[in-house]
Amino acid sequence: MHNAKGLEFPCVAIGGLGELKKAEEIEDDIRLTYVAITRATHEAFITYSNMSELVGRLVV
């Protein structure tokens, strides 16, 4: 996702957001997930198997 600036895709799929992360990694993961989601022009599919702090902060 670091090279996705300015790119767009009809659909974006993001998997594995429920993986436990260290607290210091969560902010970077949130930024990268935001970039990934905003690259989608029509649909974004997000999957997770466990509720984690990252998922809790992103799920609306």
Z-matrix of the N, CA and C atoms (Angstrom, degrees):
N
C 1 1.443
C 2 1.526 1 111.54
N 3 1.303 2 117.56 1 -16.83
C 4 1.458 3 119.54 2 -179.62
C 5 1.530 4 111.67 3 -63.03
N 6 1.319 5 118.01 4 -25.92
C 7 1.467 6 121.84 5 -178.36
C 8 1.522 7 112.73 6 -100.75
N 9 1.329 8 118.80 7 14.36
C 10 1.459 9 121.87 8 -174.20
C 11 1.524 10 113.44 9 -92.45
N 12 1.314 11 118.46 10 1.36
C 13 1.463 12 120.30 11 -178.00
C 14 1.528 13 110.00 12 -57.75
N 15 1.319 14 115.44 13 126.51
C 16 1.451 15 121.36 14 178.73
C 17 1.518 16 114.74 15 84.98
N 18 1.320 17 118.39 16 -8.76
C 19 1.462 18 121.41 17 179.55
C 20 1.519 19 110.23 18 -90.02
N 21 1.335 20 116.06 19 151.80
C 22 1.456 21 122.30 20 175.34
C 23 1.515 22 108.87 21 -135.96
N 24 1.339 23 115.39 22 149.53
C 25 1.455 24 122.09 23 179.22
C 26 1.524 25 108.15 24 -138.66
N 27 1.342 26 118.71 25 146.08
C 28 1.462 27 119.93 26 178.45
C 29 1.530 28 112.08 27 -59.43
N 30 1.326 29 116.70 28 -42.14
C 31 1.465 30 121.83 29 -178.99
C 32 1.524 31 109.78 30 -131.92
N 33 1.312 32 114.83 31 143.41
C 34 1.459 33 121.11 32 175.90
C 35 1.520 34 107.44 33 -129.48
N 36 1.326 35 117.31 34 134.97
C 37 1.466 36 122.35 35 176.67
C 38 1.523 37 108.89 36 -118.61
N 39 1.322 38 115.26 37 130.46
C 40 1.460 39 121.82 38 179.17
C 41 1.521 40 106.88 39 -126.21
N 42 1.303 41 116.82 40 121.26
C 43 1.461 42 120.63 41 -179.19
C 44 1.514 43 112.33 42 -117.85
N 45 1.325 44 115.52 43 157.93
C 46 1.454 45 120.86 44 172.80
C 47 1.512 46 116.14 45 78.28
N 48 1.326 47 118.70 46 27.49
C 49 1.460 48 119.34 47 -179.58
C 50 1.523 49 113.34 48 -71.99
N 51 1.309 50 118.28 49 -12.19
C 52 1.461 51 120.68 50 -178.66
C 53 1.509 52 114.58 51 -83.59
N 54 1.322 53 117.30 52 -0.89
C 55 1.459 54 120.05 53 179.95
C 56 1.521 55 110.09 54 -65.68
N 57 1.318 56 116.19 55 136.17
C 58 1.460 57 120.48 56 -179.97
C 59 1.517 58 110.21 57 -70.14
N 60 1.294 59 116.07 58 136.58
C 61 1.460 60 122.25 59 -179.81
C 62 1.515 61 109.28 60 -125.86
N 63 1.318 62 115.06 61 160.35
C 64 1.458 63 120.42 62 172.22
C 65 1.523 64 107.84 63 -71.80
N 66 1.318 65 116.51 64 150.11
C 67 1.469 66 121.09 65 -176.41
C 68 1.524 67 111.95 66 -55.17
N 69 1.331 68 117.86 67 -38.49
C 70 1.466 69 119.84 68 -177.16
C 71 1.524 70 112.55 69 -72.55
N 72 1.325 71 118.04 70 -16.06
C 73 1.462 72 121.12 71 179.32
C 74 1.524 73 112.57 72 -88.73
N 75 1.320 74 118.00 73 -16.30
C 76 1.457 75 121.42 74 -172.99
C 77 1.526 76 111.82 75 -65.67
N 78 1.323 77 118.33 76 -43.41
C 79 1.470 78 120.55 77 -178.69
C 80 1.525 79 111.29 78 -60.21
N 81 1.320 80 117.20 79 -43.36
C 82 1.469 81 120.62 80 178.33
C 83 1.520 82 110.40 81 -65.25
N 84 1.338 83 117.14 82 -40.62
C 85 1.464 84 120.60 83 178.43
C 86 1.522 85 111.43 84 -63.75
N 87 1.321 86 117.51 85 -38.27
C 88 1.466 87 120.68 86 177.99
C 89 1.523 88 110.06 87 -63.71
N 90 1.314 89 117.48 88 -43.95
C 91 1.471 90 120.52 89 178.50
C 92 1.528 91 111.05 90 -62.10
N 93 1.332 92 117.07 91 -44.83
C 94 1.469 93 120.35 92 -179.64
C 95 1.524 94 111.50 93 -66.32
N 96 1.332 95 116.74 94 -38.27
C 97 1.464 96 120.35 95 178.27
C 98 1.522 97 109.97 96 -66.16
N 99 1.314 98 117.84 97 -40.21
C 100 1.467 99 121.50 98 176.68
C 101 1.526 100 110.47 99 -59.60
N 102 1.318 101 116.79 100 -45.97
C 103 1.467 102 120.61 101 178.66
C 104 1.522 103 109.68 102 -60.08
N 105 1.328 104 117.37 103 -45.18
C 106 1.467 105 120.91 104 -179.14
C 107 1.526 106 111.16 105 -61.43
N 108 1.326 107 117.04 106 -46.13
C 109 1.464 108 120.95 107 -178.51
C 110 1.524 109 110.93 108 -63.93
N 111 1.309 110 117.55 109 -41.11
C 112 1.465 111 120.24 110 -176.45
C 113 1.522 112 113.28 111 -77.37
N 114 1.324 113 118.77 112 -3.82
C 115 1.469 114 121.37 113 174.04
C 116 1.520 115 110.58 114 -80.09
N 117 1.337 116 118.12 115 -17.57
C 118 1.466 117 121.93 116 -178.03
C 119 1.522 118 110.30 117 -78.12
N 120 1.333 119 116.08 118 130.59
C 121 1.462 120 119.74 119 177.51
C 122 1.523 121 112.03 120 -92.04
N 123 1.350 122 117.79 121 -22.01
C 124 1.466 123 120.74 122 -178.30
C 125 1.520 124 113.26 123 -127.92
N 126 1.326 125 118.11 124 -47.80
C 127 1.463 126 120.65 125 -174.84
C 128 1.522 127 111.10 126 -141.13
N 129 1.327 128 114.81 127 144.20
C 130 1.465 129 121.17 128 172.22
C 131 1.523 130 106.97 129 -129.44
N 132 1.318 131 116.91 130 125.97
C 133 1.460 132 123.08 131 178.44
C 134 1.519 133 108.09 132 -107.07
N 135 1.318 134 116.26 133 123.67
C 136 1.456 135 121.17 134 -178.72
C 137 1.518 136 108.04 135 -124.74
N 138 1.337 137 116.31 136 128.41
C 139 1.458 138 120.07 137 178.44
C 140 1.520 139 109.84 138 -121.68
N 141 1.327 140 114.56 139 149.57
C 142 1.460 141 121.04 140 173.89
C 143 1.514 142 107.81 141 -154.50
N 144 1.319 143 116.63 142 149.49
C 145 1.458 144 120.32 143 -178.88
C 146 1.519 145 112.12 144 -108.22
N 147 1.302 146 117.87 145 -20.08
C 148 1.462 147 122.30 146 -179.72
C 149 1.518 148 109.41 147 -132.52
N 150 1.322 149 115.80 148 141.90
C 151 1.454 150 119.47 149 174.14
C 152 1.524 151 107.62 150 -75.47
N 153 1.305 152 116.08 151 126.01
C 154 1.460 153 121.37 152 178.54
C 155 1.521 154 107.78 153 -131.17
N 156 1.313 155 117.21 154 175.34
C 157 1.462 156 119.74 155 178.13
C 158 1.523 157 110.37 156 -60.28
N 159 1.326 158 116.78 157 -39.50
C 160 1.464 159 120.85 158 178.99
C 161 1.518 160 110.94 159 -60.96
N 162 1.323 161 117.56 160 -49.11
C 163 1.466 162 121.54 161 179.92
C 164 1.526 163 109.92 162 -63.58
N 165 1.313 164 116.96 163 -43.14
C 166 1.458 165 120.87 164 -179.87
C 167 1.513 166 113.11 165 -59.88
N 168 1.315 167 117.28 166 -35.29
C 169 1.459 168 120.93 167 -179.78
C 170 1.524 169 112.18 168 -78.73
N 171 1.330 170 117.85 169 -22.95
C 172 1.461 171 121.08 170 -177.63
C 173 1.518 172 113.85 171 -95.50
N 174 1.326 173 117.72 172 -30.07
C 175 1.463 174 121.28 173 -176.24
C 176 1.519 175 109.03 174 -72.85
N 177 1.315 176 115.24 175 127.87
C 178 1.464 177 120.86 176 -178.55
C 179 1.503 178 108.94 177 -101.32
